[in-house]
């Protein structure tokens, strides 16, 4: 399974995204390892440039179901239901994305 965390240098939510990703992997019984792709790095793969920051991909698919968009040089927000909108995905979003690729 390939997991990527895409971010940019000025994103205030990167550390929180790392924490929810780590929690989701732990709850899923997976090692706490993923690739980090800094959009500001000249070596960053092209596909990462089509997502806002932070974005978590599981096997190339966004955990919130967002499709890539060439205009996504911005911060991401995620719907947390009754808790409103936040700058990181929920642990449940990540776990659900992982489970979809396990089945």
N, C-alpha and C positions, 0 to 999 in steps of 0.2 A: 504494500500500500504506500502510495506517495502522498505525503502531506506537505503543503507549502504555506508559509506565512509571508504574505506580501505586505510591505510597508514602505513609507518614505520617512526621511530624517526628521521632519517636523511634526510627525503624527504624535499627539499626546496620548494615544490609546494603545500603543504597541506593547508596553509592559503588561497591561491588563489583558490584552489579547493572548500574550504568551501564557499568562496564568490560567485563563479559561481553556486554552488548548492543552496545557499540561494536565489540568483536572479532567478534561474529557478523555484524554488518552489513558490516564490512570484508571478511570471508571470503566473504560472499555477493555482493560487488561492488556494494553499495548505499551511498548516502550515509549518513553517520553522523548522521542526524536522526530525532528522535522527539518525541512530545509527552510532557510530564511532568505528571502529575495528583497533586497533593498532597491526600490525603484530609482533612487538617485545614483546608483552605481552604474557606471558605463558598461559593465559586464552583465547587467541584469537581462535575463531572457525576455524576448519580445512579448510573450504572452502575459507576463506580469504587469506590463505597462498599461494593460486594458482594464485594470481594477483599481478601485480606490483603496485607501489605507485606513485601517488594516483589513486585509482580506485573507481568509483561510480557504485553501483549495484541498479537496480530498480527491485524489486521482484526476486532477484537472477540473473538478466541478466545485463551484462556489457553495459553501455550506448553507447559504441562505437562498440559493437558487438563482442568483443574479447571473445574467449572461454577460460576457465581456463586452466592453464599450470603449471605443477609441477616445472618448471624451472624459474618461474617468480619472482625471488627475485631481482628485479631491479626497476629502475625508469620507469615510463610510459611516452610515448609521444603520442600525438593525432594530427591527420591531421586537420588543420584549413583551408584547401583549399588554396586560394590565399595568405593567411597570413602565410603559412608555417606550420611547426611542432611546437607544444608547449607542455608543461608539464602538461596541464590541459585540460579537455574536454570543449567543447563550451556549452554555455547556451542552444543552439538549440538542441544539442545531448541529453541533459538531458530532455528537454521538450518533444522531440520526444519519448524518452523511456517511459516517464510518460504517454503520450497520447496513446501509444500502449497498456498499461494496463488499460486504462479507457474505451477503445472501446469494 
